[in-house]
Amino acid sequence: MAYHPPTGSLPRIVVGEREEHRLTTLATSAMLTGRSAYVARVLLAEMERADIVPDARVPETVVRMNSRIAFEIDGGGRREGELVFPGEANIDEGKISVLTPIGAALIGLSPGQTMLVTGVDGRRHKLTVISVEAPPTEL
């Protein structure tokens, strides 16, 4: 699936300063190497429009890296996963790479917010966040 912004306004997203820097670096590197270039452009666009806040001020209900998320697509069944960096992705374990269309669409969202994602078949799908579990605190 590819990300496609809705025709109306995009939902407000919040990203911490350190995470914004890491994700911008990741997306820029992916674009330069041609790896996941389309999704990298989408992720960069998300970082450009995000409200960047000090890391300590990111609400626990906002999707961040290593958050556990429950979401649904087109009002279908509940899906769950953890948002991770590409090297940690494993669909069998529910680990969704931020360099996938769904991962890029999820970053910065809160429960109840929706993004549109375009499927491989070209059809648009509505991705809605149901719940977010904050990532474990770093030691």
N, C-alpha and C positions, 0 to 999 in steps of 0.2 A: 504494500500500500504506500502511496505517496501522500504527503501533506498537501492540502489545498486550502487556503484561507477562505472562510465564508464570505459571502457577498456583503454581509453587514459588518459591524465592528468585531474585532477580535477580542477575546476575553483578556482581562488584565492578568499578566503573569508576574511573578516575583522570583528573583534569583539572587543568591548571595554573591558577594564580590569575588570571593575565592573560586566559587564554582563557575561563575561567569567567565573568569579568566581561563580556567582549565578547559571549559567547553568551547570557548572561542579559539583557543590554541588547537584543540583537537579538530574542530571543523576546518580551520585554516589549513592544517596539515593534510587532512583528508582531501581537501580541494586541490592542493598543490600536487599530491600524488595521484589524483584521479580516482582515489578509492572512495566510493559512495559519494561522489561529487554532488549529485542532486540533493541528497539528504543533508550533506554538509552545508550547502547553500541555505537550505531551510533552517537548519540549526543556527547558522549565523544570523539569519533574519529574526529568529526568535530572540536571540541574545540582544540584538539591536533594539527591539521593541520592549524588552523586559524592564521592569522597575528593579534596578540594582540596589540592594540594601546591604548593610553590614551583615556578615554571616550570622551573628548572634540575634539579629532581628528578623530572620526568615521564620515565618510562622510554621509550627509543626505540621500543619495541615496542607502545606505546599509540597508538591512533588519535587523532590531533589534526587540527586544521585544516591543510590542505595535505599531509596524509599520503597516500601511495599505498597502497591497500589491495587485497588479493585476498580475495574472499569467495565463498561459495556460498549458494544458497537451496535448501532442501529436499534437500541432497545432490546437487543438479544440477551442471552445469558451472561451472567457475571463472569468476568475473567480476572485473574489475579496474576501479579508478577512483581518483579523487583527491577528497577531501572538501574542499569550498570554501564560501565565503559565497555567498548567493543571487545576487548580481550577477555572479559569475564562473561560475555553473553553465552547462554545455553538455554535454548527454548525448552528442552526437556525438564530443566530445573526452574522454569518460569523466569529466567533472567533475560530481560529485554534490553538490547543495546540502544543507547541514546542516538546512535547513528543509523537507526531504522526510522521509517516514517512514523510509526506509532510512538517510539521512544522520543523523537524530536517533538511530536505533538504534545506529549504528556508533560514535558519539563515545565515547571513553574505553575502548573494548574492546581486548583483546589477542588474539593468535592463540590459537585453540582455544575462545574464548568464543562463546556463542550468545545471541541475542535472538529473541523471536518478533515477527513483523510480520504485520499483518492486511492482506490484499489488498483491492483494490477490490471483488472478488466476495464479501468477507466471510470468506474462508477464511484460516486462520492458516498462516504459512510460517516455517520456521526459518532464520534468517540466521546463518551461522557465519563468523567471521574466520579466514582461512587464514594470511595474512602481512601485515605492516605495514612500510612503508618510511618512516622518519622524514622530516618535511618538511625542505626546505633550511634551513640556519641563516640567521637574519636578520643582515644586516650592520649 
